[in-house]
Each structure stands twice: as C-alpha cells, then as structure tokens.
Amino acid sequence: MQSARGGILRLVVRRISTPSAAAPLASSKIAAVLPGRVFQLFDLGGGARDYGSVAAAVKSEEAEADLQFQEQPPEKKDEKKDVVVSDYWGILPKKLVDEQGKPWPWNSFRPTEAYAPDLTIDLKKHHNPVSVVDKLAYWTVKTLRIPTDIFFQRRYGCRAMMLETVAGVPGMVGGMLLHCKSLRRFEHSGGWIKALLEEAENERMHLMTFMEVVQPKWYERALVFTVQGVFFNAYFLCYVLFPRLAHRIVGYLEEEAIHSYTQYLKEIDKGTIPNVPAPAIAIDYWRLPKDAKMRDVVEVVRADEAHHRDVNHFAADIHKAGKELRSAAAPLSYH
C-alpha cells in the first residue's frame, strides 16, 4: 500500500459479528482510508480488491452497527416544557391532583403538605427575659431591628421578602446540626430534626409567596448575599456552643416578625398598601379561598410566625432545664 503526499492515512479496523442483510461483510477487514482519493481494501482472508469509495461503505457499516448494538432507548424530550425525562432510572414525575381532581401545578410541595393555619393562636404571648441568656438574646434582636427599620421603613412588602431570606436559616442550621449529632451518637432526635426542617421550609414558602408580589432590586439581592452569609455562620457557631441562646434569639425574632406583619396589615387596612389578589401559590399552600386577597396571606403568615415563636421558646426552655431536645417530643406539623 502506497502513501500519498499531503494525505492522512487512517486505519479503520472493524469486526462485525452478525452479517448485514443489505450488504454482507467479511469476518474481518482492514481499510486504508485516504480522504478524497481511491482506496484499497485488504481482506485478511486473502487477496486485495479495489474500491472507489470505501469511506461511504465504512460509514454505512458504522451506522448500522450503532443501531444493532444500541443498549437503551434514547431519552424522551418534552417539546413543550423543554425538559428531558428519562425512564431509565424508574423515576418519573407523578401526576398529582388536588381535592377537586384538577392537576396540581406545583413541584415544590404536594397537596398533602398544604394546610390551613390556626388563626386563633395568641399573638400577644411574650417571653419575659429574666436570665442573662434571655436578656442577651432579647437585646440582640432589638439591636438588629434598628438598621432594619432604617433601611425598609414602611416598605413592608419588601421588608417581608428580605427578612424571610434570613428567617429560613435557623431551622435549617438547627436541623442539620441535630441530624449530624444523631448520626454521631447513634440516637434518635425526638422528632426535632423534622420539626426544625419543617420550620425552615415554611419560612422559604413565605419567601416564594412574597416573591410573587415584590421583585427585589439588584442592591437588595446583594444585601441578601451579605446578610445571609454573616447570619448563617454566626448562628451556626451560636447553635454549636449555646443552643439555648440560639433558640431564644429565634423566639424573639419571631415576636418581632409578628409585630412587623401586624403593621403590614394596618397599612393594608388604611389603603397605603393595595390589597391585591393573593398569589396562586399562597392559595394552594394555605388552602385559602379562590378569591383571597393579600390581607389573607399576611394573616396566615403572621400565624405561622407565632407558631415558630412558640416552638423556639419551648426548645430554649428545654435547654434551660438542663435537658436535650430529644427528651421532649417535638411539635411536628405544628401550624
């Protein structure tokens, strides 16, 4: 076999175990391929034959072999949603329906996770700070409120949206640390891991709701990055060293949240803030009437904050008694 100048010699070795019906192949062939020129095919069984277009034959054989040896079906693509769905792993989205049998529009939560909050909860309950730890937690929260009031003033919609980005941190941090502790000590958590993660998820749903009403500006997004980063690490350290203080701080934070949402409702009642229709996600998550307004949403959010207040003050009291959280049953699904 002679080599050509300026050409590139490429050897293609192909073994086909099953013959093709359209073009029978020899058991083993080696083709010397020189692009754009005449090729020569050598049959290992003996002899040599000239071919004017071996490249086309080789490509045809490769395409046919790829079809023969294909091991799994190609992934199906939903053209409407542009989402690739594969049934190879057996994980396919279930078609959920609501109580009326209509398709469920949300992927972030299921119909069974929706609930109707208890609006009869006492909103005026307050933990009177007596001990040094309680006073430290109380005045820490009061101090943090000062820059918040200056920055947001009476923009309660934006205030609620921004603060919920921080409010979802304590439950996640506490649940994560209790989870790791349970693994290290080979012991149960008394349900507190799930309770704290439920709190974090609930706060996140508050954020998803207010995002439908208020869109953050670029500098507010930058503020979220900064505040959340500082608060996450500070609360993480506080929970590791002083879990009682950490829960008490959250308890007082929730008391301030109740106050803020009460002011939010007053502004709506005065007409300063328009009472727009409730977002669809809020109607489904809290099982509100279809004609619910923003005032109804703020009321249920305030009720959620009151329940979080009770849970965290309760947790702080358990630590104050010198016991671990797992010694008392966690208030699961406490809404």
Secondary structure as the mmCIF struct_conf table of DSSP 4:
data_model
#
loop_
_struct_conf.conf_type_id
_struct_conf.id
_struct_conf.beg_label_comp_id
_struct_conf.beg_label_asym_id
_struct_conf.beg_label_seq_id
_struct_conf.end_label_comp_id
_struct_conf.end_label_asym_id
_struct_conf.end_label_seq_id
TURN_TY1_P TURN_TY1_P1 ARG A 5 GLY A 6
STRN STRN1 ARG A 10 ARG A 14
BEND BEND1 SER A 17 THR A 18
BEND BEND2 ALA A 21 ALA A 23
BEND BEND3 SER A 27 SER A 28
STRN STRN2 LYS A 29 VAL A 33
TURN_TY1_P TURN_TY1_P2 PRO A 35 GLY A 36
BEND BEND4 ARG A 37 ARG A 37
STRN STRN3 PHE A 39 ASP A 43
TURN_TY1_P TURN_TY1_P3 LEU A 44 GLY A 45
BEND BEND5 GLY A 46 GLY A 46
STRN STRN4 ALA A 48 TYR A 51
BEND BEND6 GLY A 52 GLY A 52
HELX_RH_AL_P HELX_RH_AL_P1 VAL A 54 GLN A 68
TURN_TY1_P TURN_TY1_P4 PHE A 69 PHE A 69
BEND BEND7 GLN A 72 GLN A 72
HELX_LH_PP_P HELX_LH_PP_P1 PRO A 73 GLU A 75
STRN STRN5 LYS A 76 ASP A 78
TURN_TY1_P TURN_TY1_P5 GLU A 79 ASP A 82
STRN STRN6 VAL A 83 VAL A 85
TURN_TY1_P TURN_TY1_P6 TYR A 88 TRP A 89
BEND BEND8 GLY A 90 GLY A 90
STRN STRN7 VAL A 97 VAL A 97
TURN_TY1_P TURN_TY1_P7 GLU A 99 GLN A 100
BEND BEND9 GLY A 101 GLY A 101
HELX_LH_PP_P HELX_LH_PP_P2 LYS A 102 LYS A 102
STRN STRN8 PRO A 103 PRO A 103
HELX_LH_PP_P HELX_LH_PP_P3 TRP A 104 TRP A 104
BEND BEND10 ASN A 107 PHE A 109
HELX_RH_3T_P HELX_RH_3T_P1 PRO A 111 GLU A 113
TURN_TY1_P TURN_TY1_P8 LEU A 119 THR A 120
BEND BEND11 ILE A 121 ILE A 121
BEND BEND12 LEU A 123 LEU A 123
HELX_LH_PP_P HELX_LH_PP_P4 HIS A 127 PRO A 129
BEND BEND13 SER A 131 SER A 131
HELX_RH_AL_P HELX_RH_AL_P2 VAL A 132 PHE A 152
TURN_TY1_P TURN_TY1_P9 GLN A 153 ARG A 154
HELX_RH_AL_P HELX_RH_AL_P3 TYR A 156 ARG A 185
TURN_TY1_P TURN_TY1_P10 PHE A 186 PHE A 186
TURN_TY1_P TURN_TY1_P11 GLY A 190 GLY A 191
HELX_RH_AL_P HELX_RH_AL_P4 TRP A 192 PHE A 210
TURN_TY1_P TURN_TY1_P12 MET A 211 VAL A 213
HELX_LH_PP_P HELX_LH_PP_P5 GLN A 215 LYS A 217
HELX_RH_AL_P HELX_RH_AL_P5 TRP A 218 LEU A 241
HELX_RH_AL_P HELX_RH_AL_P6 PRO A 243 LYS A 270
TURN_TY1_P TURN_TY1_P13 GLY A 271 GLY A 271
BEND BEND14 THR A 272 ILE A 273
HELX_LH_PP_P HELX_LH_PP_P6 VAL A 276 VAL A 276
STRN STRN9 PRO A 277 PRO A 277
HELX_LH_PP_P HELX_LH_PP_P7 ALA A 278 PRO A 279
HELX_RH_AL_P HELX_RH_AL_P7 ALA A 280 TYR A 285
TURN_TY1_P TURN_TY1_P14 TRP A 286 ARG A 287
TURN_TY1_P TURN_TY1_P15 LYS A 290 ASP A 291
STRN STRN10 LYS A 293 LYS A 293
HELX_RH_AL_P HELX_RH_AL_P8 MET A 294 LYS A 320
TURN_TY1_P TURN_TY1_P16 ALA A 321 GLY A 322
HELX_RH_3T_P HELX_RH_3T_P2 LEU A 325 SER A 327
BEND BEND15 ALA A 328 ALA A 328
TURN_TY1_P TURN_TY1_P17 LEU A 332 SER A 333
#
